[in-house]
Structures are given as C-alpha cells and as structure tokens.
C-alpha cells in the first residue's frame, strides 16, 4: 500500500521513504501547489496544508514542516526556518550565534495527515542538541551541518549516515509515528 507525501523537497521525501519502507509502506512523491501559511506553531502550519493538499489531490496524503528553535535567539528561526535558511543559510545563523554562550537548540517536526473532507491528524517529533561553531559535514540538507544532536556519536546530522540521522532526528520520529499509526489504523482497515 502506498501513501502520498505532498512536498516539493526531495530530500525530505527520500528521508521519509527510507523510514516508511521499514514498515512496508511505499511513499508516493507529489509536488502539490498548496499554500503554506505562516504561523508561530508548526501544528498551525501543517493542519491547513494537509487539508488543502488532500483536497487538491482528492486523496489521503501528508505534509511535513520543521523548525530549528535556538534558545539564545528566543526560538528563532522556529517555524520560519525554511525562509531563514534561504536568506541567511548556515553561515548567517553561525554569525548570529557568534557571541552566544548558550548554543542549545531543538529541531521540531510536525506531520499532518489528512483525508479529503476530514480533520487532519498531527504527529510531532523533537530532538535536542547544540549549534556547532562551524559548518561540519556534507550530508543532509538545511541546518544539518550546524546541528549536533545530544544523542549519537558527537557529529552533526550532516556527518551521519541517513540511517543514523533517521533514528535520531525530529523528522525521523514524526514520520515513524505517522507510519506506525497508518499501518495499524488505516492500512489494517483496508486489508
């Protein structure tokens, strides 16, 4: 059985596909032109996005949004991470953090699953860590080269294998929650 992931981000799709495959679920990639609202809470971003995408596709689907919340910057960039990454990139965040002693941060992911005409269901994943002092690693995407999770082997997400990153990351946790629920509650009803 397959599940549609409405995203324009191929990196997110590839990460999610590896997790879903472990549970026997194949993901379909659809680049759907839904309007992503801006809000201070990721849940408030993914709920209407999931509803809109499922309506446009006339099919059940899910969307995902993530944010990097940096303590010393009062949670910035938070839910605006994609825009901030496009404008400041990793070097810009490191410049903002230059004089900061507190380098604690949290990556948060929210996944919204929706069937047409229904209320969306949301799954969240979080991982705590530290903002590094320099860019490290060449894997992953976005803020991966400057975020080092507390768990793991002391490297940034960009220094880890995809399998290790999926096991520790915010997105890995939220996608895994979605897929486990989907297999248990949705796929089981169709069998």
Order of alpha helices (4+ residues) and beta strands (2+ residues): beta-alpha-beta-alpha-beta-beta-alpha-beta-beta-beta-alpha-alpha
